[in-house]
């Protein structure tokens, strides 16, 4: 167990090569950011996604995910390598829009499909239930994780995080699959599941062969950054949706 309860866990070489290639091909066929999907963990599908989730769930390692109704929300994110994503917390977006309540997932995670782009940074902060303030108010500790193909990052579901811009200004694309793990369904998850079953690119995956090789994930040690020695100035504007609207 990590000494710091906020420290994320990082694993390399997570998926066997054939499964990684199949997931990469599938991700290339899916839309970027505009659509997220819900996949139940009790009967996940299509088979390719089920195989990927079996590998990743073992690394998340939370018994809450064995409950009936547990599932994952996932999507494909492609952005220019120099893109900056402001500080934010993942949440049940439909619940927040309806009631103004921030309900984070049980665990948040990112699977990287490439090496391009800036680091993901996780802080030792959470946001309050209304989403209007960070707790504690000042950034005390943070952890940066550089993208690497076949790397998987698992963090607390309520941890505030951001994506730093890369210093590489070449026209490269940062590609990842964010995955939020929920011990109980989200508000509106039935709509996401319907969109997944109707999506043409996902439907084609049901006929794809699913590699069954074992994998040997490698745990990656992380350095803890303190506020005074962060690798670059990190500006925090909150609430995050206001920062996004001003960007």
C-alpha positions as CSV (number, residue, x, y, z in Angstrom):
1,X,0.0,0.0,0.0
2,X,1.3,3.5,-0.8
3,X,2.3,5.5,2.2
4,X,0.5,8.5,0.7
5,X,-3.2,7.8,0.2
6,X,-3.4,10.2,-2.7
7,X,-0.4,8.8,-4.7
8,X,-1.5,7.2,-7.9
9,X,-0.2,3.8,-9.0
10,X,1.5,3.3,-12.4
11,X,2.0,0.1,-14.3
12,X,3.9,-0.5,-17.6
13,X,3.6,-3.3,-20.1
14,X,0.0,-3.8,-19.0
15,X,-1.6,-5.5,-22.1
16,X,0.0,-8.3,-24.1
17,X,1.1,-7.1,-27.6
18,X,-1.7,-8.5,-29.7
19,X,-4.4,-7.2,-27.4
20,X,-2.7,-3.8,-27.3
21,X,-2.7,-3.7,-31.1
22,X,-6.4,-4.6,-31.3
23,X,-7.3,-1.9,-28.8
24,X,-5.2,0.7,-30.7
25,X,-7.1,-0.2,-33.9
26,X,-10.4,0.0,-32.2
27,X,-9.6,3.4,-30.6
28,X,-8.6,4.8,-34.0
29,X,-12.1,4.0,-35.2
30,X,-14.0,5.7,-32.3
31,X,-14.8,9.4,-32.0
32,X,-12.7,11.7,-30.0
33,X,-14.0,12.9,-26.6
34,X,-17.5,13.5,-27.9
35,X,-18.9,10.2,-26.8
36,X,-18.3,8.1,-23.7
37,X,-19.4,4.5,-23.2
38,X,-20.7,2.5,-20.2
39,X,-19.6,-1.1,-19.8
40,X,-21.0,-3.3,-17.0
41,X,-18.4,-5.4,-15.2
42,X,-20.7,-8.2,-14.5
43,X,-21.3,-8.9,-18.2
44,X,-18.9,-6.7,-20.2
45,X,-18.9,-6.5,-23.9
46,X,-17.9,-6.4,-26.7
47,X,-15.3,-9.2,-26.2
48,X,-12.4,-6.9,-27.0
49,X,-13.4,-4.4,-24.3
50,X,-14.1,-7.3,-21.9
51,X,-10.6,-8.7,-22.4
52,X,-9.0,-5.3,-21.8
53,X,-11.1,-4.7,-18.7
54,X,-10.1,-8.1,-17.2
55,X,-6.4,-7.0,-17.3
56,X,-7.0,-3.6,-16.0
57,X,-9.5,-4.5,-13.2
58,X,-6.9,-6.8,-11.6
59,X,-4.6,-3.8,-11.3
60,X,-7.3,-1.5,-9.9
61,X,-7.8,-4.1,-7.2
62,X,-11.0,-2.8,-5.5
63,X,-13.5,-5.3,-4.1
64,X,-16.3,-2.7,-4.6
65,X,-16.1,-3.4,-8.3
66,X,-17.4,-6.9,-7.8
67,X,-20.8,-5.6,-6.7
68,X,-23.8,-6.0,-9.0
69,X,-24.2,-3.0,-11.2
70,X,-20.6,-2.0,-11.1
71,X,-19.1,-0.8,-14.3
72,X,-16.8,1.5,-16.2
73,X,-17.3,4.7,-18.2
74,X,-14.6,5.1,-20.9
75,X,-13.8,7.1,-23.9
76,X,-11.0,7.9,-26.4
77,X,-9.2,11.1,-26.0
78,X,-6.9,12.5,-28.8
79,X,-5.4,16.0,-28.4
80,X,-2.4,17.9,-29.7
81,X,0.7,17.1,-27.7
82,X,0.9,20.8,-26.6
83,X,-2.6,20.8,-25.3
84,X,-3.3,21.8,-21.6
85,X,-6.3,20.4,-19.8
86,X,-7.2,22.4,-16.8
87,X,-7.5,21.0,-13.3
88,X,-10.7,19.0,-12.9
89,X,-12.2,16.1,-11.1
90,X,-14.1,13.3,-12.9
91,X,-17.7,13.0,-11.8
92,X,-21.2,11.7,-12.7
93,X,-21.9,14.5,-15.2
94,X,-25.6,13.8,-15.5
95,X,-26.0,13.9,-11.8
96,X,-24.1,17.2,-11.6
97,X,-26.2,18.8,-14.3
98,X,-29.4,17.7,-12.6
99,X,-28.6,18.3,-9.0
100,X,-25.3,20.2,-8.8
101,X,-23.8,17.4,-6.8
102,X,-20.2,16.2,-7.4
103,X,-20.2,12.4,-7.2
104,X,-16.7,11.0,-8.2
105,X,-16.0,7.5,-9.5
106,X,-14.7,4.8,-7.2
107,X,-11.4,5.0,-9.0
108,X,-10.1,7.1,-11.9
109,X,-7.6,5.7,-14.4
110,X,-5.9,6.4,-17.8
111,X,-4.5,4.0,-20.3
112,X,-2.0,5.5,-22.7
113,X,-1.9,4.4,-26.3
114,X,1.1,6.5,-27.2
115,X,4.2,8.3,-26.0
116,X,3.3,11.8,-27.2
117,X,2.1,14.7,-25.1
118,X,2.5,16.2,-21.7
119,X,2.3,14.5,-18.3
120,X,-0.8,13.9,-16.3
121,X,-0.5,15.5,-12.9
122,X,-2.5,14.3,-9.9
123,X,-2.8,16.5,-6.8
124,X,-3.4,15.7,-3.1
125,X,-6.7,17.7,-3.4
126,X,-10.3,16.9,-3.8
127,X,-13.2,19.2,-4.6
128,X,-16.2,19.8,-2.3
129,X,-19.5,18.2,-3.1
130,X,-20.8,21.3,-4.8
131,X,-17.7,21.5,-7.0
132,X,-16.9,25.1,-6.0
133,X,-13.7,24.7,-3.9
134,X,-10.6,22.6,-3.6
135,X,-9.8,20.9,-0.3
136,X,-7.3,21.7,1.0
137,X,-7.2,25.1,-0.6
138,X,-3.5,25.1,-1.4
139,X,-1.7,22.5,-3.6
140,X,0.6,20.6,-1.3
141,X,1.8,17.5,-3.2
142,X,1.5,16.2,-6.7
143,X,2.6,13.4,-9.0
144,X,3.4,13.6,-12.7
145,X,3.1,10.7,-15.0
146,X,4.4,10.9,-18.6
147,X,2.5,9.2,-21.4
148,X,4.0,5.9,-22.5
149,X,2.4,3.3,-24.8
150,X,0.9,0.5,-22.7
151,X,1.1,2.4,-19.5
152,X,-1.8,2.4,-17.0
153,X,-2.4,4.9,-14.2
154,X,-4.8,4.3,-11.3
155,X,-5.8,7.1,-8.9
156,X,-8.4,7.9,-6.3
157,X,-11.7,8.7,-8.0
158,X,-11.9,12.1,-6.2
159,X,-8.4,13.3,-6.9
160,X,-8.1,16.6,-8.8
161,X,-5.9,16.2,-11.9
162,X,-4.8,18.0,-15.1
163,X,-2.8,17.4,-18.2
164,X,0.3,19.5,-18.7
165,X,1.3,20.7,-22.2
166,X,4.3,19.1,-23.8
167,X,7.4,21.1,-24.7
168,X,7.4,19.2,-28.0
169,X,5.7,21.5,-30.4
170,X,5.7,19.0,-33.3
171,X,2.4,18.1,-34.7
172,X,2.0,14.9,-32.6
173,X,-1.1,13.6,-31.0
174,X,-1.6,12.5,-27.4
175,X,-3.8,9.5,-27.4
176,X,-5.3,7.9,-24.3
177,X,-8.3,6.0,-23.0
178,X,-9.6,7.5,-19.7
179,X,-11.5,4.9,-17.7
180,X,-13.6,5.7,-14.6
181,X,-14.5,2.8,-12.4
182,X,-17.9,2.9,-10.6
183,X,-19.1,0.6,-7.9
184,X,-22.7,1.6,-8.7
185,X,-24.3,2.9,-11.9
186,X,-24.2,6.6,-12.9
187,X,-27.2,8.7,-13.6
188,X,-27.7,8.3,-17.3
189,X,-25.5,5.2,-17.7
190,X,-28.4,3.5,-19.5
191,X,-28.1,6.2,-22.2
192,X,-24.3,5.6,-22.5
193,X,-24.8,1.9,-22.8
194,X,-27.4,2.4,-25.5
195,X,-25.0,4.6,-27.4
196,X,-22.3,2.0,-27.1
197,X,-24.5,-0.8,-28.5
198,X,-25.6,1.4,-31.4
199,X,-22.2,2.7,-32.3
200,X,-21.1,1.3,-35.6
201,X,-17.4,1.1,-34.8
202,X,-18.0,-0.7,-31.5
203,X,-20.5,-3.1,-33.2
204,X,-17.7,-4.2,-35.5
205,X,-15.5,-5.1,-32.6
206,X,-17.8,-7.9,-31.6
207,X,-16.5,-9.9,-34.5
208,X,-12.8,-9.2,-33.8
209,X,-10.7,-12.0,-32.5
210,X,-9.7,-11.5,-28.9
211,X,-6.0,-12.4,-28.0
212,X,-5.8,-14.4,-24.8
213,X,-2.1,-14.1,-23.9
214,X,-1.1,-13.3,-20.3
215,X,0.6,-10.1,-19.4
216,X,3.3,-9.1,-16.9
217,X,2.7,-5.6,-15.7
218,X,5.6,-3.8,-14.1
219,X,5.0,-1.3,-11.2
220,X,6.6,2.1,-11.8
221,X,7.9,4.1,-8.9
222,X,6.8,7.7,-8.7
223,X,8.4,10.9,-7.3
224,X,6.4,13.1,-5.0
225,X,6.5,16.7,-5.9
226,X,5.9,19.3,-3.3
227,X,4.5,22.8,-4.0
228,X,7.9,24.4,-3.8
229,X,9.6,22.1,-6.3
230,X,7.0,21.3,-9.0
231,X,8.8,20.9,-12.3
232,X,7.0,24.0,-13.8
233,X,4.5,26.6,-12.5
234,X,1.1,25.0,-12.2
235,X,-1.7,27.5,-12.1
236,X,-4.9,26.4,-10.5
237,X,-8.2,28.0,-11.5
238,X,-11.3,26.6,-10.0
239,X,-14.1,25.7,-10.7
240,X,-12.6,23.9,-13.7
241,X,-15.5,24.6,-16.0
242,X,-15.0,28.3,-15.6
243,X,-11.3,27.9,-16.5
244,X,-12.3,25.9,-19.6
245,X,-14.7,28.6,-20.7
246,X,-11.9,31.2,-20.5
247,X,-9.3,29.1,-22.3
